[in-house]
């Protein structure tokens, strides 16, 4: 899958043309030719995006198109940057309203919001008194680059005929944003259905069955992705009968890499709610044993994949110090993991009954007081059958149908070709892909961008919206500020359960993505996003990557890492082991000519002077 980037480029280009940036830079003719080419290609994008999942050639064509679109956007942003440079030098660009890119208006307001009449008067004065504006060398160079990228896109446009794509086709009916949409509420977890018996069994195990057990008891919750294993563990973890039963309750998200030091460190920090300074395994094990010694504790190890028994033994060694009744709950999709870690038979989580699945879907689909007309309800029950009893699928599709009023819209979802896509026996991706396909273009791009975050991480809503803005995915429209549009998009993604576990902290709202939803985002972005655990030999071989998260140690110099990358748009730095980035950031920003967003921990002691060479960088 790929989300087309071209519409964002075309919107930016037309804004430049409208504000006569091309005329002032001497490349107006070239810009209009490029706009015509992009418009021709955009006419078939809707059809191409829908067909790419069943046609590898179309998928490759879209990838080639996206690569060219990124290149074109870099060129256009150079024009915008040149206009800004000339303004700062007093060469007459200051009266532009600077709709040069979605973020410039956000970044520079209100000082550049002069009226169009003022602009015309000022431009004529400047052009009459300062011959040769703008820079002649820039005009020649940028004109040639626009011609070259237009030729490349012309060839791509010609190739579209091989795929028999339909122009102007609208395969799905998408809900666009308007002032009547909810814009600020946090979507909380709805009432849960069909899991009361499961919860009671786990609570009974914790407070009764192993109450006098001398050894630590490990209870695996086993099931396919999307069944609600984590939610069930949370319900038991927070049950009022469980709280007073344990001296300490600890929650650790493990995921695919069961690195013993990392898991022990996370366990200590979850219990103490502060950073742990120990780094070597022996110190960490002793610290954890001291912390748990003589206590009845409950530890949840969420989403465990690793089947290496030696890693589990190394961690379990530190747990053999608690009092009677000390317990561990493990959630996993892997039978072997449950067999290795469990001290009793796993609790196999089954799919929801059709009745419970319908209730869950119904709550989301009709949650805004939608009329439950008999024909629509009948179609909805047919859609629910396709969910296979998986709660995540029911939630996503229920949220999708929330704003659909017409019977034909419900029929279109029921009869979608997405249900016939190849999948493994446990996959719910068709339901998630279907929900994704009905999103507006901006929402699709904003969602896919979230592949840049490591799986299972806490994401801060405010920072995510700023990253969307920096990359030009959202902009002012209909009197709404970009932040407001970003808030709407975030709520839309919550409604279809792509974002969940939203909580309000002093620093703002944070949320998570389900692993399967994160997998969907990764499948869309593919080579455009990478997350790298940095070491001295790390380098990015894919020159087309645009968004990178680097997990770093102290004092790393990673200039070589990016030497092949052509157009890096986002660089996020993340410290391993919860250390702060409190020393010199060793990187030459001259290699980041296309960088839009640089996201680092709060404590950055020093940045190199070369950061000034990241000429497209948005300061967030």
C-alpha positions in Angstrom: 0.0 0.0 0.0 1.0 3.6 -0.5 -0.7 6.9 0.3 -0.3 9.3 -2.6 1.9 12.3 -1.7 1.2 14.1 -5.0 -2.0 15.9 -4.0 -0.1 17.7 -1.2 2.6 18.8 -3.7 -0.1 20.0 -6.2 -1.8 22.0 -3.4 1.5 23.7 -2.5 2.4 24.4 -6.1 -0.9 26.0 -6.9 -0.6 28.2 -3.8 2.8 29.4 -5.1 1.4 30.1 -8.5 -1.6 31.9 -7.0 0.7 34.2 -5.0 2.9 34.9 -8.1 6.0 33.3 -6.6 6.7 31.7 -9.9 6.4 35.0 -11.7 8.7 36.7 -9.3 11.2 33.9 -9.5 11.1 33.8 -13.3 9.7 30.3 -13.4 6.0 30.9 -13.7 5.7 29.1 -17.1 7.6 26.1 -15.7 5.4 26.0 -12.6 2.2 26.0 -14.6 3.5 23.2 -16.8 4.3 21.2 -13.7 0.9 21.9 -12.3 -0.8 20.6 -15.5 1.2 17.4 -15.4 0.4 16.8 -11.7 -3.3 17.5 -12.3 -3.3 15.0 -15.1 -1.9 12.3 -12.8 -4.1 13.2 -9.8 -7.2 12.4 -11.9 -6.4 8.7 -11.7 -4.9 8.5 -8.2 -8.2 7.5 -6.5 -8.5 4.5 -8.7 -4.8 3.6 -8.5 -4.8 3.7 -4.7 -7.8 1.3 -4.5 -6.3 -1.1 -7.1 -2.8 -1.3 -5.8 -3.4 -4.0 -3.3 -4.3 -6.4 -6.0 -1.8 -5.2 -8.7 1.9 -5.1 -7.9 2.6 -3.1 -11.0 0.3 -0.3 -9.9 1.9 -0.4 -6.5 5.3 0.1 -8.0 4.0 2.9 -10.2 2.6 4.7 -7.2 6.0 4.3 -5.4 7.8 5.8 -8.4 5.3 8.6 -8.4 5.7 9.3 -4.7 9.5 9.4 -5.1 9.1 12.0 -7.9 6.5 13.9 -5.9 8.9 14.3 -3.0 11.6 15.5 -5.3 9.2 18.1 -6.8 8.2 19.2 -3.3 11.8 19.8 -2.4 12.2 22.0 -5.5 9.1 24.0 -4.7 10.2 24.5 -1.1 13.4 26.0 -2.4 11.3 28.5 -4.2 9.5 29.3 -1.0 12.7 29.5 0.9 14.2 31.9 -1.7 11.2 34.1 -1.4 11.7 34.2 2.4 15.4 34.9 2.0 14.6 37.8 -0.3 12.1 39.2 2.2 14.7 39.1 4.9 17.1 41.0 2.6 14.5 43.5 1.8 14.1 42.5 -1.8 10.3 42.8 -2.0 8.8 39.5 -1.1 7.6 40.5 2.3 4.2 41.5 1.1 3.4 38.0 -0.1 0.7 36.5 2.1 3.2 33.6 2.3 0.8 30.7 1.6 4.1 29.2 0.4 3.6 26.0 2.3 1.0 25.0 4.9 3.4 25.7 7.8 4.8 29.0 6.7 1.5 30.7 7.4 1.5 29.0 10.8 5.2 29.8 11.4 5.2 33.5 10.4 1.8 34.7 11.4 0.7 37.4 12.0 3.6 39.7 10.8 3.3 38.6 7.1 -0.4 38.8 6.7 -0.6 41.9 4.7 -3.4 42.6 2.3 -3.2 41.6 -1.3 -3.6 45.3 -2.3 -0.6 46.2 -0.2 1.3 43.4 -1.9 0.6 44.6 -5.4 1.6 48.1 -4.6 4.8 47.1 -2.8 5.7 44.6 -5.5 5.5 47.1 -8.3 7.6 49.6 -6.3 10.3 47.0 -5.6 10.3 45.5 -9.0 10.7 49.0 -10.5 13.5 50.0 -8.3 15.5 46.8 -7.9 16.3 45.4 -11.3 17.4 41.7 -11.4 15.2 40.5 -8.6 15.3 37.7 -7.8 18.8 36.2 -8.0 19.5 35.4 -11.7 21.6 32.3 -10.9 18.8 30.9 -8.7 16.3 31.6 -11.4 18.3 29.7 -14.0 19.1 26.7 -11.7 15.6 26.3 -10.3 14.1 26.7 -13.7 16.2 23.8 -15.1 15.3 21.6 -12.1 11.6 22.2 -12.5 11.9 21.3 -16.2 13.7 18.1 -15.3 11.2 17.0 -12.7 8.3 17.8 -15.1 9.9 15.6 -17.7 10.2 12.8 -15.2 6.6 13.2 -14.2 5.4 13.4 -17.8 7.0 9.9 -18.3 5.2 8.6 -15.2 1.9 10.2 -16.4 2.3 8.4 -19.8 2.8 5.0 -18.1 -0.5 5.3 -16.3 -2.2 4.3 -19.5 -0.9 0.7 -19.1 -3.0 0.2 -16.0 -6.4 1.3 -17.5 -7.1 3.5 -14.6 -10.3 5.5 -14.6 -10.1 9.2 -14.3 -12.1 11.0 -11.6 -13.5 7.8 -10.1 -14.7 8.0 -6.5 -14.6 4.5 -5.2 -15.6 5.3 -1.7 -17.6 8.1 0.0 -15.4 9.8 2.5 -16.5 12.1 5.3 -14.7 15.5 5.1 -14.3 17.8 8.1 -16.6 20.6 8.9 -17.4 22.8 11.9 -20.2 20.4 13.1 -17.7 17.6 13.8 -16.6 17.0 17.4 -13.1 18.6 17.8 -11.9 18.2 21.4 -13.2 15.2 23.2 -11.0 12.2 24.1 -12.5 9.0 22.9 -12.6 6.8 26.0 -12.7 3.0 26.0 -16.4 2.0 25.5 -18.3 -0.6 27.6 -16.7 -4.0 27.1 -18.7 -6.9 26.0 -18.3 -10.7 26.4 -15.3 -10.6 28.7 -16.8 -10.7 32.2 -16.3 -14.4 32.6 -12.7 -14.1 31.4 -12.0 -11.4 33.9 -13.5 -13.3 36.8 -11.3 -16.3 36.0 -8.1 -14.2 36.1 -9.1 -12.3 39.2 -9.9 -15.5 41.0 -6.5 -16.9 40.0 -4.8 -13.8 41.5 -6.6 -13.4 44.7 -7.6 -17.0 45.6 -6.0 -19.8 43.6 -2.3 -18.8 44.1 -2.8 -17.0 47.4 -0.5 -19.4 49.3 1.8 -20.4 46.5 5.4 -20.3 47.5 6.8 -19.9 44.0 6.0 -17.0 41.6 2.9 -18.0 39.6 2.8 -17.1 35.9 -0.5 -17.0 34.1 -0.4 -16.5 30.3 -3.3 -15.0 28.4 -3.1 -16.4 24.8 -4.9 -15.4 21.7 -4.7 -13.9 18.2 -4.1 -10.2 17.6 -7.0 -7.8 18.2 -8.9 -10.1 20.6 -8.4 -7.8 23.6 -5.6 -9.6 25.6 -4.1 -6.3 26.8 -7.6 -4.9 27.6 -8.4 -8.0 29.6 -5.1 -7.8 31.5 -5.8 -4.1 32.2 -9.3 -5.0 33.6 -7.9 -7.5 36.0 -4.9 -5.3 36.9 -7.2 -2.4 37.9 -10.0 -4.5 39.5 -10.9 -3.2 43.0 -10.5 -6.8 44.4 -7.0 -7.0 43.1 -5.6 -3.6 44.2 -5.4 -4.3 48.0 -4.2 -7.9 47.4 -0.7 -6.9 46.2 2.0 -4.7 47.7 3.3 -3.6 44.3 1.7 -3.7 40.8 3.9 -3.3 37.8 3.1 -3.1 34.1 5.7 -3.6 31.4 5.3 -3.5 27.6 7.7 -6.1 26.2 7.0 -6.5 22.4 9.1 -8.5 20.1 12.5 -8.0 21.6 12.8 -9.5 25.1 16.1 -7.8 25.9 16.7 -8.9 29.5 18.4 -5.7 30.6 15.7 -3.5 29.0 12.8 -5.5 30.5 14.4 -5.4 34.0 15.1 -1.7 33.7 11.5 -1.1 32.5 10.1 -3.1 35.5 12.1 -1.1 38.0 11.1 2.2 36.4 7.4 1.2 36.3 7.5 0.3 39.9 9.4 3.5 41.1 8.0 5.9 38.4 11.4 7.3 37.9 14.5 6.7 35.8 16.9 3.9 36.8 20.6 4.7 36.5 22.0 1.2 36.6 23.1 -0.2 33.2 24.8 -3.6 33.7 22.8 -6.8 34.1 24.1 -7.7 37.5 23.3 -4.3 39.0 19.9 -4.3 37.5 19.1 -7.8 38.8 20.2 -7.0 42.3 18.2 -3.8 42.2 15.1 -5.6 41.1 15.5 -8.3 43.7 15.9 -5.7 46.5 12.8 -3.9 45.3 10.6 -7.1 45.2 12.1 -8.9 48.2 9.5 -10.1 50.6 6.6 -8.5 48.7 3.5 -9.9 47.1 3.8 -8.3 43.7 1.8 -8.5 40.4 3.7 -7.9 37.2 2.1 -7.8 33.8 4.4 -8.5 30.8 2.4 -7.3 27.9 2.8 -8.6 24.3 5.6 -11.1 24.6 7.0 -12.7 21.4 10.5 -14.0 22.2 10.7 -17.8 22.4 14.2 -18.0 23.9 13.8 -19.8 27.3 17.3 -18.5 28.5 16.1 -14.9 28.4 13.0 -15.8 30.4 15.1 -17.7 32.9 17.5 -14.7 33.3 14.5 -12.4 34.1 12.7 -15.0 36.3 15.8 -15.3 38.4 15.2 -11.8 39.7 11.6 -12.6 40.6 12.3 -15.5 43.0 12.3 -13.3 46.0 8.7 -12.3 46.6 6.3 -13.5 49.3 3.5 -16.0 48.8 1.1 -15.2 46.1 3.5 -13.2 43.9 2.2 -13.4 40.4 3.0 -12.6 36.7 0.5 -12.2 33.9 1.8 -12.6 30.4 -0.1 -11.7 27.2 1.1 -13.3 24.0 0.0 -14.5 20.6 2.6 -17.3 20.6 1.8 -20.8 22.0 5.5 -21.6 22.6 5.9 -18.4 24.7 2.9 -19.4 26.9 4.4 -22.9 27.3 7.9 -21.6 28.3 6.7 -18.9 30.7 3.5 -20.3 32.2 3.3 -22.2 35.4 -0.3 -23.2 34.6 -2.2 -23.8 31.4 -2.8 -20.5 29.5 -6.1 -18.7 29.4 -7.0 -19.0 25.7 -9.0 -16.0 24.8 -11.8 -16.8 22.3 -13.5 -14.6 19.7 -16.6 -12.7 20.8 -20.0 -14.2 20.1 -21.9 -12.7 17.3 -24.2 -11.0 19.8 -21.4 -9.4 21.8 -19.6 -8.4 18.6 -22.8 -6.8 17.3 -23.3 -4.9 20.6 -19.7 -3.5 20.4 -20.1 -2.5 16.8 -23.6 -1.0 17.5 -22.3 1.1 20.3 -19.8 2.8 18.1 -21.8 2.9 14.9 -24.9 4.5 16.5 -23.2 6.3 19.3 -24.2 9.8 18.1 -27.9 9.1 18.2 -28.0 7.7 14.6 -31.4 6.2 13.8 -31.2 2.4 13.9 -33.3 1.9 10.8 -34.1 -1.8 10.2 -32.5 -2.1 6.8 -29.3 -0.4 8.0 -29.2 -2.6 11.1 -29.6 -5.7 8.9 -26.6 -4.6 6.8 -24.6 -3.8 9.9 -25.1 -7.3 11.2 -23.8 -8.7 7.9 -20.7 -6.5 8.3 -20.2 -7.7 11.8 -20.1 -11.3 10.6 -17.0 -10.3 8.6 -15.3 -9.2 11.8 -14.8 -12.8 12.8 -15.6 -12.0 16.5 -12.5 -9.9 16.8 -13.2 -6.8 19.0 -10.6 -4.6 17.3 -12.2 -5.1 13.9 -15.7 -4.5 15.3 -14.5 -1.2 16.9 -12.8 0.0 13.8 -15.7 -0.7 11.5 -18.2 0.6 14.1 -16.3 3.9 14.1 -16.2 3.9 10.3 -20.0 3.7 10.1 -20.6 6.3 12.7 -21.0 9.1 10.2 -22.7 7.1 7.4 -26.4 7.8 7.1 -27.3 6.3 3.7 -28.2 2.7 3.1 -26.0 2.6 0.0 -23.0 3.6 2.0 -23.5 0.7 4.4 -23.9 -1.6 1.4 -20.7 -0.4 -0.2 -18.8 -1.4 3.0 -20.4 -4.7 3.2 -19.6 -5.5 -0.5 -16.1 -4.0 -0.5 -13.4 -5.9 -2.4 -11.2 -5.5 0.6 -12.8 -8.5 2.2 -11.5 -10.7 -0.6 -7.9 -9.7 -0.2 -5.4 -12.5 0.7 -4.7 -12.9 4.4 -3.4 -15.3 6.9 -6.0 -17.2 9.1 -5.5 -14.8 12.0 -5.4 -11.5 10.1 -7.9 -8.7 10.6 -6.1 -6.4 8.2 -9.0 -6.3 5.7 -11.2 -4.6 8.3 -8.5 -2.2 9.2 -7.6 -1.5 5.6 -11.2 -0.8 4.8 -11.5 1.7 7.7 -8.3 3.4 6.5 -9.5 3.6 2.8 -12.6 5.6 3.8 -10.6 8.3 5.6 -10.0 11.7 3.9 -6.7 12.1 2.1 -5.2 14.2 4.9 -6.2 11.7 7.6 -4.7 8.8 5.6 -1.4 10.5 5.3 -1.4 11.6 8.9 -2.2 8.1 10.1 0.5 6.4 7.9 3.1 8.8 9.1 2.7 7.3 12.6 4.8 4.4 11.4 7.7 6.5 12.4 7.0 5.8 16.1 8.3 2.6 17.7 5.7 -0.1 18.2 4.0 0.2 21.6 5.3 3.7 22.4 3.4 6.5 24.1 2.8 9.2 21.6 2.1 12.8 22.6 -0.8 14.2 20.7 0.6 17.8 20.6 3.9 16.7 19.2 2.3 14.5 16.6 0.2 17.3 15.3 3.2 19.6 15.1 5.0 16.9 13.1 2.1 16.6 10.7 2.1 20.4 10.2 5.9 20.5 9.7 5.5 17.9 6.9 2.8 19.9 5.2 0.0 17.3 5.8 -2.4 19.8 7.3 -3.1 23.4 6.6 -5.6 26.2 7.2 -9.0 25.8 5.6 -12.5 27.0 6.1 -11.3 29.5 8.8 -9.8 26.7 10.8 -6.2 26.8 12.1 -3.9 23.9 11.3 -3.9 22.9 15.0 -7.7 22.6 14.9 -7.6 20.5 11.8 -4.9 18.3 13.4 -7.2 17.9 16.4 -10.0 16.8 14.1 -7.9 14.3 12.4 -6.7 12.9 15.7 -10.3 12.5 16.9 -11.2 10.8 13.6 -8.5 8.3 14.1 -9.6 7.7 17.7 -13.2 7.1 16.4 -12.1 4.2 14.3 -9.8 2.9 17.1 -6.6 3.5 15.3 -5.5 5.6 18.3 -6.4 4.3 21.8 -5.7 4.5 25.5 -5.7 8.3 25.3 -4.8 9.8 28.7 -4.5 13.4 29.9 -1.2 14.1 31.7 0.2 17.4 32.8 2.3 17.5 29.6 -0.8 16.9 27.5 -2.7 14.0 25.9 -0.8 10.8 25.2 -2.0 7.7 23.4 -1.0 4.4 21.9 -1.6 2.4 18.7 -2.5 -1.3 18.7 0.2 -3.5 17.2 -1.9 -4.5 14.3 -2.8 -0.9 13.6 0.9 0.0 13.7 1.5 -2.9 11.3 -1.0 -1.3 8.9 0.8 2.0 9.0 4.1 0.3 8.3 2.6 -1.6 5.4 1.5 1.7 3.9 4.7 3.6 4.4 7.0 0.7 3.7 10.5 2.1 2.8 9.5 5.7 3.6 9.8 5.2 7.4 12.6 3.5 9.4 13.3 3.0 13.1 17.0 2.3 13.8 18.7 1.1 16.9 22.0 3.0 16.3 25.4 1.4 16.5 28.8 2.3 15.0 28.1 0.4 11.8 24.5 1.7 11.3 23.7 3.1 7.9 20.6 3.5 5.9 20.9 1.7 2.6 17.5 2.8 1.3 18.1 6.2 -0.3 14.4 6.9 -0.6 13.6 6.9 3.2 12.0 10.2 4.3 11.2 9.7 8.0 13.6 8.2 10.6 13.6 7.5 14.3 17.1 6.9 15.7 17.4 5.2 19.1 20.8 6.5 20.4 23.3 6.0 23.1 25.5 8.8 24.6 27.7 10.9 22.3 26.9 9.0 19.1 28.1 10.5 15.8 26.0 9.2 13.0 27.0 11.3 10.0 27.8 8.2 8.0 24.3 6.8 8.8 22.6 9.1 6.3 25.2 9.5 3.5 22.9 7.7 1.0 19.7 9.4 1.9 18.4 11.9 -0.7 15.4 13.5 0.9 15.1 13.1 4.7 12.0 15.0 5.9 11.8 13.9 9.6 14.5 13.1 12.1 13.4 11.9 15.5 16.0 11.2 18.2 15.1 8.8 21.0 17.4 7.8 23.8 17.8 4.1 24.7 17.3 3.2 28.3 15.6 6.4 29.1 18.7 8.5 29.1 18.5 12.2 28.2 20.2 13.8 25.2 22.2 16.1 27.4 25.5 16.3 25.5 26.6 17.6 22.1 24.5 16.4 19.2 27.1 15.1 16.8 25.8 15.5 13.3 26.4 17.6 10.2 23.1 19.2 9.2 24.5 20.1 5.8 23.4 16.6 4.6 19.8 17.4 5.6 18.8 19.9 2.9 15.2 18.6 2.8 14.6 18.2 6.6 11.2 19.6 7.7 11.1 18.4 11.3 13.8 17.7 13.9 12.4 16.1 17.0 14.8 15.6 20.0 14.4 15.2 23.7 13.9 18.4 25.7 17.4 18.6 27.0 19.7 19.3 24.1 22.8 21.1 25.4 24.2 22.1 22.0 23.4 21.9 18.3 26.1 22.4 15.7 26.2 25.6 13.6 25.5 23.4 10.5 21.8 23.2 11.5 21.4 26.5 9.6 22.0 24.5 6.4 18.8 22.6 6.9 17.1 25.3 4.9 13.6 23.7 4.9 13.5 22.9 8.6 10.4 24.0 10.5 11.1 25.2 14.0 8.4 23.6 16.1 
